[in-house]
């Protein structure tokens, strides 16, 4: 990850002159189109370009690349650590059958119900992780292809970034879309092509995140947006990035456990997606 980020930072520095030239042309076109607004003709966009040029020094890019690489490295480390913990916990659930049998004693009905609950929890979380990895990978792949097709530089990096950030519910998909859009504003000359590019990025996020992902996961794992955002805020506040990554699996775990209690049926329905349109 560090190599990818630093290499991308070096590419940005190497292509600085081209990017500044494209930015200068684009800014001139925008200001020319806004001349009817009082005071716009007094804006010195050459000064803005010079300021941006001074910011894009080698020292700035190296330090920024290092900071981004460190942040993404921490993010990936937390993700892998969380995945290892989940695999270890879920793998040990199988051995809980004997322990549950010991706890329940002769209560065969209680024993069967508890084992069923453990299996459902395990299957739900494993299903979520598999589907999330698949949809995040496909989203990143589509981002990379779209950036390459529309001539937006650093397509591989934007695709990789979209793949990583998509593991953070809601917020991650927005954060992954903004950088390629900003670069597209500079590098895509045609207004129609730029609009089409932005629409395709948004559609990609929507289709994979809001259509395919919930459909593949099924109703037992599907959560409504409000529940996901609340979980993201709460667990992110408690555990930081690790909490954001684990927020949905933890909510799924809580929902499956609550579903075993008939008195919590309303809460379980409240956490899930509405099924009214399917009835």
PEMOHU-V766669 format. One record per run of one state. SS is the DSSP state (a for helix, b for strand, c for the rest). FROM is the first residue (numbers start at 1). LEN is the number of residues. If there is no record, write none. Layout:
BEGIN
ss & from & len
SS & FROM & LEN
SS & FROM & LEN
END
This chain:
BEGIN
ss & from & len
c & 1 & 1
a & 2 & 13
c & 15 & 1
a & 16 & 18
c & 34 & 6
a & 40 & 3
c & 43 & 2
a & 45 & 11
c & 56 & 2
a & 58 & 36
c & 94 & 2
a & 96 & 9
c & 105 & 3
a & 108 & 42
c & 150 & 5
a & 155 & 11
c & 166 & 5
a & 171 & 17
c & 188 & 3
a & 191 & 27
c & 218 & 5
b & 223 & 1
c & 224 & 1
a & 225 & 15
c & 240 & 1
a & 241 & 19
c & 260 & 2
a & 262 & 10
b & 272 & 1
c & 273 & 3
a & 276 & 3
c & 279 & 1
END
